[in-house]
Amino acid sequence: MAKPTPALLRNVRLFSDLDERDLESLADEFNERHFSAGDKITLEGEGGLMFFVVESGELSVEQHGESVSTLGPGSSFGEVALIDRRPRTATVTAVSDVTAYGLPVFVFRPFVESRPQVAWKRRWRTVSRSPSPARRLASSRGPRGRPRPTRGRPTG
């Protein structure tokens, strides 16, 4: 069964800082998957067991029944459900015949957790999606605009 090339994996933002040896090791863990036009690969709200990197074909991405994006060769999807253990955030459907490589959760999680450069990128993406600093500051203040008390020893 075919495996993704290190060059394909290097184009995945999550893996772009890995060295060649790690990319080759990771490539060996993927399984080639084929999908026909109309196949639903992930379902919004369902649990996730695989992370995918697209080799060929086109996919549509829907959230709440609305089309939000398309994916093609070199795209990846499925990391949120695997890392955060949350349900899938979107439904991904093959628009054409698709060849993709799937990485199972039982390989993906330990791989990411054992490589700080990958885990850090994931954390940064999570933080960048969180509320703005002004909103975080406002939520950390009490009703009169004063800082909320902190627990533990005083700082300073």
N, C-alpha and C positions, 0 to 999 in steps of 0.2 A: 504494500500500500504506500502511496506517495506521501511525502512529508513536506511541510513548507520550507522554503529556503531561508537561511539566515537573513538574506536581503529583504525578503517579504516581512519577516518579523521585526527587522530594524525599523521599518516604516510605521510600525505600531507605536504610537507615542509612549505607551506604558513601558515598552521594551527598548526604546531608542538609545538608552545609555548603557546597555549591556555590552560586554565584550563578546568577541566572536565565539569563544569557547562556551559561554553561557547561552548564546543564541543557538548554537548547534545542539547543545544538551536539551534546551527547551524544545527545539524543532522535533526531536525524537519522541517527545511526549504527545504530540498532536496526532489526531486521527483524521484522515481524509473523509469528507462527507459530501454526498451529492443530493441536491434538492431539485425538484421539478417546479416549473412555474405554478404558482398557486399554493405551494406548501408553506404552512405557517411554521417558522423555525423557533420563534419564542412567542409566548402569549403574555400580554400585560397582566400583572397580578398573580401570575403563577411563579412557583419557585424555579430557580435556575440551577442547572447542573453542568452547563458548558459555557465556555468562552469561545468565540469564533473569530477567525481571520478569513476574509473573503479572498479567494484566488481569482475567480471569474464569475461573471453574471451580475445581475442587478437585483436589489432588494428594496422594498418599501418599508418605512418605519411609521407606525401609527401610535398615537397616544389618545386615549379616550375616543377612539373611532375616527380621529382626524389624522390625515397624512401630514407628517412633520418633516420628513427627510427621505432621501434615497441613499443607498449605499452601493458601492461598487468595488472593483478590485483594489486590494490594499486596505480596505476598511475593516474595522473590528467592532464587535459588540458583545455585550453580556458580562462585562466585568463588574458592574454595580451589584448584581444579584449574587455574584460569587464572593466578592470581597465584603460587602456590607450585610450579606445574608438577608437582604430585603427581597420582596417579590420583584419580578421583572417590571421595569418601568415603561416598556413598550412592547408592542407586537411587531415582529419582523417577519415579512412574507416575501418569498421569492417571486420576483416579477418575471424572470426568465430562468432557464436552467442555471443552477449555481453550483460551483465547486467551492467548498470552504474547508477549513481545518478547525476541528474542535479540540479544545483542551478541557478535560474533565476537572471538576471542582477539587477532587482529591489530589490532583497534581498542581493545579493553579494556586490554591491557597498556600501550601507550604513553599512553593517556588517564590511567590511574592513576599511572603513573610520572612524568608531567609535572605532576601536581597534588599537592603535598606534603600538603595537607589530607586527601586521599583515601588516599594511601600511608600516612600516619601512622595513620589509623583502622585500616587493615588490620594494620599492625605491632602496634598496641595490642591488637587482638583476638587476634593470635597469642601475644603475651606473656601475656595474661590466661588463655590455655589452658595455659600452661606450668606446671611444678610450682610449688608455693608457695615463698615466699622461704625458709622454714625448710628445705625439701627441697633448694632450690638451694644454700643455705649448707652443708648437710650433705654434698652431693655435691662441694663445692669443698674439703672438708677431707680430710686423709689418714686412714689407719687409726687413728691415736691422737687424732684430733680436732684436730690442728694444721693450719693452713692449708697447702694444697699450694703448692710453690714456683711462682713465676711466671717467665716468660721475659722477657728484655729488661732494661732498666735498672731499678734499684730506684726505688721511688717515695718521695717524702717529703723 
